[in-house]
Amino acid sequence: MNLNYRGHEIRITRTGAWSAELVELETGTLLPTKVTAPAAEELIVCVGRACSLVDLYVGAQRLRDD
């Protein structure tokens, strides 16, 4: 499953546990971090963690650019 959030693609897979990779859409760069959630947790837990990580990246970029 792929979702777009704040200029990033969140690629979610499940192989036992949930896992999400982040891709910056503007550059196509795969970010060097990912998030996971145990299989017992809902998909939305992994999505929430991925969105929080995107928020962190976007906030850091904004600080760097100011």
C-alpha positions as CSV (number, residue, x, y, z in Angstrom):
1,M,0.0,0.0,0.0
2,N,1.3,3.5,-0.9
3,L,0.1,6.8,0.6
4,N,1.1,10.3,-0.1
5,Y,1.6,12.7,2.8
6,R,3.2,16.2,2.8
7,G,5.2,15.6,-0.3
8,H,6.3,12.1,0.6
9,E,5.2,8.7,-0.5
10,I,4.7,6.2,2.4
11,R,5.3,2.7,1.2
12,I,3.7,0.2,3.6
13,T,4.4,-3.5,3.6
14,R,3.6,-6.4,5.9
15,T,5.9,-9.3,6.3
16,G,5.0,-10.4,9.8
17,A,5.2,-6.9,11.2
18,W,4.1,-3.7,9.5
19,S,6.9,-1.6,7.9
20,A,6.9,1.8,6.1
21,E,9.6,3.4,4.0
22,L,9.5,7.1,3.1
23,V,10.3,8.6,-0.4
24,E,10.6,12.3,-1.0
25,L,8.4,12.9,-4.0
26,E,10.3,15.9,-5.3
27,T,13.6,14.1,-5.6
28,G,12.7,10.5,-5.5
29,T,15.0,10.0,-2.6
30,L,14.4,7.0,-0.3
31,L,14.9,8.4,3.2
32,P,17.4,6.5,5.3
33,T,14.9,5.6,8.1
34,K,11.8,3.5,8.3
35,V,9.1,2.8,10.9
36,T,7.6,-0.5,12.0
37,A,4.7,-1.8,14.1
38,P,4.2,-5.3,15.4
39,A,1.8,-7.5,13.4
40,A,-0.6,-7.5,16.5
41,E,-1.1,-3.7,16.0
42,E,-3.3,-2.1,13.5
43,L,-2.1,-0.7,10.1
44,I,-3.1,2.8,11.3
45,V,-0.4,2.6,14.0
46,C,2.3,2.2,11.3
47,V,0.7,4.9,9.2
48,G,0.7,7.3,12.2
49,R,4.4,6.6,12.9
50,A,5.3,7.2,9.3
51,C,3.3,10.5,9.2
52,S,5.1,11.6,12.4
53,L,8.4,10.8,10.8
54,V,7.5,12.8,7.7
55,D,6.5,15.7,10.0
56,L,9.9,15.5,11.6
57,Y,11.7,15.6,8.3
58,V,9.6,18.5,7.0
59,G,10.1,20.5,10.2
60,A,13.9,19.9,10.0
61,Q,14.0,21.0,6.4
62,R,12.0,24.2,7.2
63,L,14.5,25.0,10.0
64,R,17.4,24.4,7.7
65,D,16.0,26.6,5.0
66,D,15.2,29.6,7.3
